[in-house]
């Protein structure tokens, strides 16, 4: 099953929103205004937990050979990754990623990893409060 153009547009739009939010919160890597937990919380408030997880899952799959994203974070996001995206990326990874996600490298992989780690903690807290 192929990912529909509507799905790619939604995922791409969500990634764009995350990039904008991240650049607002963390304008300079060495002079961060916000810590990873604050970034994760803000993204969840703006987009919702499921959307943030799905979007990060797609980005992590696109960057599957990037060792700066920890395996435990990839495993955490795996259930949020649409199966069709995995098939699409396996077929012609870079062409699809560049065409569909555009600004893939606008957030450094280390920052992506740190935010996912913070997201895991945030979700754990959210579940314990319920």
C-alpha positions, 0 to 999 in steps of 0.5 A: 500500500502506498502512502497517499499524497494527502498523507504525505502532505499532512506529515510534511505540513506537521514536520514544517510546523515542528521545524518552525516551533523548534527554530522559535524555541531553540534559535541558536544551538549553543544558546538554547532558550528552551530545553528538550522537555520544554520543546516536547511539551510545546509540540504536544500542546500545539499538535497533539501527542499522536501527531508529534510521534507520527511525524518524528517516527517518519523522520527517524525512518527517513534518517534510519542510518543516523546513529545520533538517534538512539535505538530506544527512541526509534523503538518507542516511535515504531508503533506510530510509523505508518506501514505504508511510509516504511514501504515507500522509504524502502523503495526509493528513500532519498527521492521520496524524503526530499520530495515529501519532507523538504527541510529534513535537516533543519533540526539537528539529529541530536536535537531530534533525539533529545526531544524524543527522549523528553517526549517519552518522559512526558508521555509517561507522566501524562499516562500516570496522571490519567 
